Amino acid sequence: MSVAPNTIEALEAAIVARLGAALPDVEVAPYPADPANYQFLHPVGALLVRYHGSHYGALMDTDAVVQERLLAVEITFLFRALNGQDGLYAYLERARRVLTGFKPAGFGKVYPLRDAFLEEHGGEWRYAVDFCAPTLAIEDGCEEDGPLLKHVTTLDGYERAETVRQPDGSTTYEEYAQ
């Protein structure tokens, strides 16, 4: 089964792939389904990626429900060292540079929101970094309401975005510089 391009699953997979390719010397994986039983075994560190939530913008001026959706993804950093070349701080900066401006299919450019210390326990340091990825949330609609919404063009001061509803219900989302 394919995953629609502007969904939680697609965003998480794109970020895991991007970080994994750029930082091959640490573990990069989706956040474990059972975090209490996760075993941090990597000798240097791990980056665990999970969906953190969304914020929705005001309705755009259309007859349909169309609004900006800002998806937040949290990356938990687990490292054995805080400082130095193999330390958490160095990898936090590397991950920030790798993801800032990254544009996964179906989304606008990713940007950082915040980072914070979580805890230190037994020499294992934990920090979390949230990144945001904008997309559009568009109603599915129904035939009783009139023709189904199949194409939305949005324009702001920086770029134009084309969103097209596919026959399978998924959407494609492309941005174009003006």
C-alpha positions in Angstrom: 0.0 0.0 0.0 1.4 3.4 -0.9 1.4 6.3 1.5 -0.1 9.6 0.4 2.7 12.2 0.1 1.5 14.8 2.7 0.7 12.4 5.5 2.3 11.8 8.9 3.8 8.5 7.7 5.3 10.0 4.6 6.9 12.9 6.5 8.3 10.6 9.2 9.8 8.2 6.6 11.3 11.1 4.6 13.0 12.6 7.6 14.3 9.2 8.8 15.7 8.5 5.3 17.3 12.0 5.0 19.0 11.8 8.5 20.0 8.2 7.9 21.8 9.1 4.7 23.5 12.2 6.1 24.4 10.7 9.5 25.4 7.0 8.8 27.6 6.7 11.9 24.6 6.8 14.3 21.4 5.0 14.6 18.4 6.8 12.9 15.0 5.1 13.2 11.3 5.8 13.8 10.5 6.2 17.5 9.9 2.8 19.0 6.3 1.6 19.4 7.2 0.4 22.9 9.7 3.0 24.2 9.8 1.5 27.7 11.5 -1.6 26.2 13.8 0.3 23.8 17.4 -0.6 24.2 20.0 2.0 23.4 22.8 -0.1 22.2 24.7 2.1 19.6 28.2 3.0 20.8 27.8 6.7 19.8 24.1 7.7 19.6 20.7 7.4 18.2 18.1 9.8 16.6 14.5 8.6 17.1 11.9 10.3 14.9 8.2 10.7 15.8 5.2 12.8 14.8 4.6 15.3 17.5 1.3 17.0 16.4 -0.1 19.6 14.0 -1.4 23.1 14.1 -4.0 24.2 11.6 -4.2 27.7 10.1 -7.3 29.7 9.4 -9.6 28.7 6.6 -8.4 30.1 3.3 -10.9 32.1 1.3 -12.6 29.4 -0.7 -15.9 27.5 -0.8 -14.1 24.4 0.4 -12.3 23.7 3.7 -8.6 24.4 2.8 -6.1 25.4 5.5 -2.4 25.3 6.2 -1.4 22.4 8.3 1.9 22.6 10.2 3.1 19.1 11.2 5.7 18.9 13.9 8.2 16.1 14.1 10.2 15.5 17.2 13.6 13.9 17.1 14.9 12.5 20.3 18.7 12.4 20.6 20.2 9.8 22.8 24.0 10.0 23.2 26.7 8.7 25.4 28.7 12.0 25.2 27.4 15.6 25.4 30.4 17.4 23.9 33.0 16.7 21.3 33.0 15.4 17.8 30.8 12.4 18.7 28.8 14.3 21.3 25.1 15.1 21.3 25.7 18.9 20.6 27.6 18.1 17.4 24.9 15.8 16.1 22.2 18.2 17.1 23.8 20.9 14.9 24.4 18.4 12.1 20.8 17.3 12.1 19.6 20.9 12.2 21.7 21.7 9.1 20.6 18.5 7.3 16.8 19.1 7.9 16.5 22.9 7.7 15.3 23.7 4.2 14.7 20.1 3.3 11.5 19.8 1.2 9.9 16.3 1.4 7.4 15.5 -1.3 4.0 16.9 -0.4 5.4 19.5 2.0 7.0 22.9 2.1 10.5 23.4 3.5 11.2 21.9 6.9 12.4 24.4 9.6 13.3 24.0 13.3 10.9 25.0 16.1 12.7 24.3 19.3 15.2 22.1 21.1 15.4 21.2 24.7 17.3 19.1 27.3 15.2 16.1 28.4 17.4 14.2 30.9 20.7 12.6 31.7 20.7 9.2 33.3 23.8 7.0 33.9 25.9 8.9 31.3 23.1 8.8 28.6 22.1 12.3 27.4 18.7 13.0 26.0 17.6 16.1 24.0 14.5 16.6 21.8 14.3 18.8 18.7 11.1 19.7 17.0 10.9 20.5 13.3 7.9 21.8 11.4 6.8 20.9 7.9 4.0 22.9 6.2 1.4 21.3 3.9 -2.3 21.8 3.2 -5.3 20.1 4.8 -8.1 19.9 2.3 -11.6 18.6 2.8 -12.6 15.3 1.1 -16.0 16.7 0.3 -18.9 14.7 -1.0 -20.9 14.7 -4.2 -24.1 16.1 -2.4 -22.2 19.3 -1.8 -21.5 19.8 -5.5 -18.5 18.8 -7.6 -15.6 17.2 -5.7 -12.7 19.4 -5.1 -9.8 18.2 -7.2 -7.3 21.1 -7.6 -6.3 23.9 -5.4 -3.9 26.7 -6.3 -2.6 28.9 -3.4 -0.5 32.0 -3.7 1.3 33.9 -1.0 4.0 36.6 -1.2 6.7 34.0 -1.8 5.5 31.1 -3.9 2.6 29.4 -5.5 1.5 25.9 -4.4 -0.5 23.4 -6.5 -2.5 20.8 -4.7 -4.2 18.1 -6.7 -6.5 15.4 -5.4 -5.7 12.0 -6.9 -8.4 9.4 -7.8 -7.2 7.3 -4.8 -8.0 10.2 -2.4 -4.3 11.1 -1.8 -3.0 14.6 -2.7 0.1 15.9 -4.5 1.5 19.2 -3.4 4.1 21.2 -5.4 5.5 24.6 -4.7 6.9 26.9 -7.3 9.0 30.0 -6.8 7.7 33.1 -8.5 
